Amino acid sequence: MYHVALRIVDDTAQAEDIMQESMITAFSKIRQWNREATFGSWLKRIVVNNSLTHLRKCSKMPLTSFEEHFEPVEETGEVFMEDAGWTAQRVLKAMKELKENYRQVLTLSLVEGMDNEEIAEIMGISHGMCRTTISRAKSSLRSKLQTL
């Protein structure tokens, strides 16, 4: 769970604080756990929410509507990382160079395996904006990987 927080806030001290807050939240709200989901997935949701809340409080992640400013971008095709010969380290390095909101949405989507609806709900954005942001983030990641 520490690594989940670290990938979102990108600061070890903040990730430790968020992890501690998340554990306190989990134990204080253990009665709200409905046991339909595993404890790990419930705790992970708390960690993600606390991480994003922290970023919003720090104004690192200003909320804006892409739909107001940009037209949706169609995905051009898939890139198979094994075929391209990219290593996980290169991908992580390229992800660190992305804009903050792109890095966060890709972390939730690709690393944490959340679907668009979950990401939109967690980040407090519309489903269309989430799809657009993921598409743009993937495109930006592809271009960063090509320059590395």
N, C-alpha and C positions, 0 to 999 in steps of 0.2 A: 504494500500500500504506500510505503514511503516513495517508491519509484514512480508510482502513479502521480503523486503530488509533485515530485521533482520534475517530471516531464512536463507538467502543466505550468508550474511557476518558475522553473529554471533557476532556483536559488536554494542551496542546501539548507540554510538556516530557516528559511520560510517553509520549506517542505517538512522539516522536523517539527516546526510549530504547528503546521496544519495537521500533521499526523497525530500529534498529541491532542489537539482539539478534536479531531475526528474520533479518536478512541474514547475521549471523555463523552462526546456526543453519543456514540454508540452504546456505551454502558449506561448512560442516563436515560436513553430511549429504547432500551432492549425490549421493553414490553410492546413497543410499536412494531417490532419485527414480526411479520405475519407468517413466517416460516414457509411461505410459498417459494421464496427465493432462498438461495443458500446464504449463510451468514457472510461469507466472503464477498458475494456480489452486493449484498446490502451495505456492507462496510465500504466497499469500493465506491458505491454511489454516494455515500456520505463524504468520502475523501474527495471525489471529483467536485461535488457541490461546494465543499469548503474551499477547495483550491480556486475555483472560479469566483466565489464570493470574495475571497481575498484579493484577487486580481481586480475585480470591480471596485473594491474599496480603495485600492492603490491607484486607480485610474489608469492602469496599464492596458486595460482592455475596454476602450470606450465603445459604447453601443452605437451602431449606425446601421442604417438600412442600405444594403447594396442595391436593392431593387429600385430605390429612388435615384441612384446614380449610374447604374450599369445595366446593360442588357445581359440576360443569361448566356452563358458560354456552353456550347455543346462539347462533350468529350470527344476527342479525335480517335482514340483507340487505346488499347491497353499496352503497357510496357511490361515485359516479363523480366524481372531483375536478374534471374539466373542466366537468361539468354544474353543479357547485356553485360554480364560479368561484374555487376556492382556488388560491393560488399556491404554488410550491415553498418560498418563504421562509416563508410562514405554516405550512406543514406542518413544516418544520425547526424553527421557533420552538416550535410546539406539542410536537414530539417532545422538545425540550430540557426542557420542563416535566413530562414524564412521570417516573414512578418509574424508578430506575436499571435494574432488571431488565426493565421494559417497554420502555425505550428500547433496550436491548441486543438483546432478542429481535426487536423490529421492525426494527432496523438489519440484523440478520442475515437476516431473512425478506424484508423489502420492498426494502431498499437493495442488499444483497449477493446476493439471489436464492436463498438456500439453502432447501432443503425442511425440513419438520419433523423428519425423522429425522436429518439432518445437524446441525440446531440442538440437538436433544436430546442427541446424542452429544457435541458440542463443549461444551455447558454442563453435561453430567453429570447430566441430569435424565431422567425417564421420558418416553416419547412422549406419554402422556396429559397429563402436566403441561405439556409443551411446547405442545400444542394449546390447553390451557386458558389458559396464560400469553399466547399470541399472541391468542387471542380477547379476553381481558380488556384487553390492551394496545391492540388495535384499537378496542375500545369506549371506552377512556379517551382515546385520540387523537381519536376522533370528538367526544366531549364537549368536549375542549379546543379543537378547531377551531371548534365552534359558539359558544364564548364569545369567541373572538378577533375 
